[in-house]
Amino acid sequence: MHDIWNPWHGCIKCSEGCEHCYMYYLDRTRDKFGGDIYKTKNGFNYPLQRKKDGRYKIQSGEQIRVCMTSDFFLEEADVWRDEAWEMMRRRSDVRFFLLTKRPQRVFDCLPKNWGDGWENIFFNVTCENQRRAAERIPILKQLPFRHKGIMCAPLIGEIDLEPFLGDGQIEQVICGGENYGGARPCNYDWVKKLRRACETHQISFCFIETGSVFIKDGKTYLLEDKRLQSEMAYKSGISYSGKPIVFDLRDSYGNPLPESALYTPHFCENCTQCGSRPICNGCADCGKCSGS
């Protein structure tokens, strides 16, 4: 996918949300072990890779999700992280979406020239239940990032976010159920509670997928197909657009980039009812589906 950058692969499970990790599951299907951590060969320098015509593969204004098969703040990746930070600094024209279950490590892992944060970094913590929300969100709020969000996925328990949203630091909440082997139920009542808290504080909320086991109005639905999960999340109509999230992106000389210079996502026919569309980078034009 053109919106994912995995500079390293593999992770160490650290909380209950990791119990049925999708990366471990997918690695098993390839006869690999998700706990093997390694620097990726072809993908490590993705932000700096160029096309044959000399242009960057990642266009100005794109949002790139970082370490979707690992954790950017994994201890085992300390040796590679400074180089990854430097690539993100150089690509000040690109938004980098960071997600971690290890916020307690973050402050000591920031680059020396961090200051009060870089404008192109969107920092998020995972909160799969109330216990982890209470543990991680206070740390998130103490860290020097200009853009902050919360990922409630896999959502495996009811969460009350209301106490954490009133000061305006949180700009976005993403929610989704659990998938693959051993998936635990996601209850629609939990999703609605998150939405109500976000709407109260005008914070964007995106329900991306139901998960494999979805409970609504007391009835349990088994939805193995991920596209169907995403479609059901879209059809719920529960996602909410809050206050705009504005990133001050700059070119390599430090000049502000006008809106006309930024990438505009476009979507194929298969994207029309996707729950992730509000936060998606758009179609990659890979040609693998009939709708592209």
CORBEL-V333009 format. One record per run of one state. SS is the DSSP state (h for helix, s for strand, l for the rest). FROM is the first residue (numbers start at 1). LEN is the number of residues. If there is no record, write none. Layout:
{{SS;FROM;LEN} {SS;FROM;LEN}}
This chain:
{{l;1;3} {s;4;2} {l;6;2} {s;8;2} {l;10;6} {h;16;3} {l;19;3} {h;22;8} {l;30;8} {s;38;2} {l;40;6} {h;46;3} {l;49;1} {s;50;1} {l;51;5} {s;56;1} {l;57;6} {s;63;4} {l;67;8} {h;75;16} {l;91;4} {s;95;6} {l;101;2} {h;103;3} {l;106;1} {h;107;3} {l;110;11} {s;121;6} {l;127;3} {h;130;13} {l;143;4} {s;147;6} {l;153;9} {h;162;4} {l;166;4} {s;170;7} {l;177;9} {s;186;2} {h;188;13} {l;201;3} {s;204;6} {l;210;3} {s;213;4} {l;217;2} {s;219;4} {l;223;3} {h;226;11} {l;237;3} {s;240;1} {l;241;9} {s;250;1} {l;251;5} {s;256;1} {l;257;2} {h;259;3} {l;262;7} {h;269;3} {l;272;5} {h;277;3} {l;280;13}}
